[in-house]
Amino acid sequence: MQKPHLISGDLWEHHRNGAIVAVTTGGLLLKDGRCSMPSGCARQAADRFPSLPYTLGDQIRNFGMHVFDLGQHIVSFPVENSPFENPELRIIDQSCRELVELANYKQWQEIIVPRPGCGRGGLDWQEVEPVLRHYFDDRFYIITHGEN
């Protein structure tokens, strides 16, 4: 099995070109029912698609914190319980398994995933990369804005 590709560039450019985009999220729900999406690619997704935090909030309330197809070529990818806690490798591991299952079921061929838990999350890429490589095959593209 081939491993995921490491790429750099704009996550949303790939989205515009039809790829499925994973948005790193948490499980914190706000009083109005929205999922908190305060920063990073989650914030960018919420700004581009204002109903997305409500859709994700409904899914989390009904089914718990999991990977969900949110429509519009966007999937949630949980990394933390809330933005007030650090991302956890255990949650990232679960999200990888669930994303692969969903990609298989939906027969997706191009899925773009930011480096989950890295950046604002504070995890070291050297800790996260082996988890992703364990699950992801050549349909998956791990994207960063910097050099690979």
C-alpha positions as CSV (number, residue, x, y, z in Angstrom):
1,M,0.0,0.0,0.0
2,Q,1.3,3.4,-0.9
3,K,1.6,6.1,1.7
4,P,0.0,9.6,1.8
5,H,1.6,12.4,-0.1
6,L,3.1,15.4,1.6
7,I,2.3,18.7,-0.1
8,S,2.4,22.4,0.5
9,G,-0.1,25.0,-0.6
10,D,-3.6,26.4,0.0
11,L,-6.1,23.9,1.4
12,W,-9.0,25.8,-0.1
13,E,-7.5,25.8,-3.6
14,H,-7.7,22.0,-3.5
15,H,-11.3,22.3,-2.2
16,R,-12.2,24.5,-5.2
17,N,-10.7,21.9,-7.4
18,G,-13.1,19.2,-6.0
19,A,-11.0,17.5,-3.4
20,I,-12.5,16.4,-0.1
21,V,-11.0,18.6,2.7
22,A,-10.7,17.5,6.3
23,V,-11.1,20.3,8.8
24,T,-9.5,19.8,12.2
25,T,-12.1,20.3,15.0
26,G,-12.9,19.8,18.6
27,G,-16.1,18.8,20.5
28,L,-17.0,22.0,22.3
29,L,-20.6,23.1,21.6
30,L,-21.7,26.7,22.2
31,K,-25.0,27.7,23.8
32,D,-26.6,28.3,20.4
33,G,-25.8,24.8,19.2
34,R,-22.7,25.6,17.0
35,C,-19.5,23.7,17.3
36,S,-16.7,26.0,18.4
37,M,-14.5,26.6,15.4
38,P,-12.3,29.4,16.7
39,S,-9.0,29.1,14.7
40,G,-7.0,27.5,11.9
41,C,-8.7,25.7,9.1
42,A,-11.9,25.2,11.2
43,R,-12.3,29.0,11.4
44,Q,-11.6,29.3,7.7
45,A,-14.3,26.7,7.0
46,A,-16.8,28.4,9.3
47,D,-16.1,31.8,7.6
48,R,-16.6,30.3,4.2
49,F,-19.7,28.2,5.1
50,P,-21.6,29.8,7.9
51,S,-24.0,26.9,8.4
52,L,-21.1,24.5,9.0
53,P,-20.7,25.0,12.7
54,Y,-24.4,24.3,13.2
55,T,-24.3,21.2,11.1
56,L,-21.3,19.9,13.0
57,G,-22.9,20.9,16.3
58,D,-26.0,18.8,15.5
59,Q,-23.8,15.8,14.6
60,I,-21.8,16.0,17.7
61,R,-24.9,16.5,19.9
62,N,-26.6,13.4,18.3
63,F,-23.6,11.1,17.8
64,G,-20.6,12.3,19.7
65,M,-17.3,13.6,18.5
66,H,-16.4,11.7,15.3
67,V,-15.5,12.2,11.6
68,F,-18.5,13.4,9.7
69,D,-19.3,14.2,6.1
70,L,-20.5,17.7,6.5
71,G,-21.4,18.2,2.8
72,Q,-19.8,20.6,0.4
73,H,-16.7,18.3,0.2
74,I,-15.8,19.0,3.9
75,V,-15.3,16.4,6.6
76,S,-14.7,17.0,10.3
77,F,-11.5,15.6,11.8
78,P,-11.5,15.8,15.6
79,V,-8.2,16.4,17.3
80,E,-9.2,17.7,20.7
81,N,-12.1,17.8,23.1
82,S,-12.2,21.6,23.2
83,P,-10.0,24.6,22.1
84,F,-9.1,25.0,25.8
85,E,-7.4,21.6,25.8
86,N,-4.4,20.3,23.9
87,P,-4.9,18.0,20.9
88,E,-4.5,14.3,21.7
89,L,-2.8,11.6,19.6
90,R,-5.5,9.2,20.8
91,I,-8.2,11.4,19.2
92,I,-6.1,11.9,16.1
93,D,-5.7,8.1,15.8
94,Q,-9.5,7.6,16.1
95,S,-10.1,10.3,13.5
96,C,-7.7,8.6,11.1
97,R,-9.4,5.3,11.4
98,E,-12.9,6.9,10.9
99,L,-11.7,9.0,7.9
100,V,-10.3,6.0,6.1
101,E,-13.6,4.1,6.7
102,L,-15.6,7.0,5.4
103,A,-13.4,7.5,2.4
104,N,-13.7,3.8,1.6
105,Y,-17.5,3.9,1.9
106,K,-17.8,7.1,-0.2
107,Q,-15.1,5.9,-2.6
108,W,-13.3,9.2,-2.3
109,Q,-10.0,9.4,-4.3
110,E,-8.5,12.7,-3.1
111,I,-8.6,13.8,0.6
112,I,-6.6,16.8,1.8
113,V,-5.7,16.8,5.5
114,P,-3.9,19.5,7.3
115,R,-1.2,18.5,9.8
116,P,-3.7,17.7,12.7
117,G,-2.8,19.0,16.1
118,C,0.3,20.8,14.8
119,G,0.5,24.6,14.4
120,R,-1.8,26.2,17.0
121,G,-2.4,22.8,18.6
122,G,1.2,22.6,19.6
123,L,1.9,18.9,18.8
124,D,5.2,18.0,17.1
125,W,4.8,16.8,13.5
126,Q,7.3,14.0,14.3
127,E,4.8,12.6,16.8
128,V,1.8,13.0,14.5
129,E,3.2,11.9,11.2
130,P,3.6,8.2,12.1
131,V,-0.1,8.0,13.2
132,L,-1.2,9.4,9.8
133,R,1.2,7.2,7.9
134,H,-0.1,4.1,9.7
135,Y,-3.7,4.6,8.3
136,F,-3.5,6.8,5.2
137,D,-2.8,5.6,1.7
138,D,-2.1,7.4,-1.5
139,R,-5.6,8.9,-1.7
140,F,-4.6,11.2,1.2
141,Y,-2.6,14.4,0.9
142,I,-1.1,16.0,4.0
143,I,-0.9,19.7,3.4
144,T,1.2,22.5,5.0
145,H,1.7,26.1,4.0
146,G,5.5,25.8,4.5
147,E,8.2,23.6,3.1
148,N,7.9,19.8,3.4
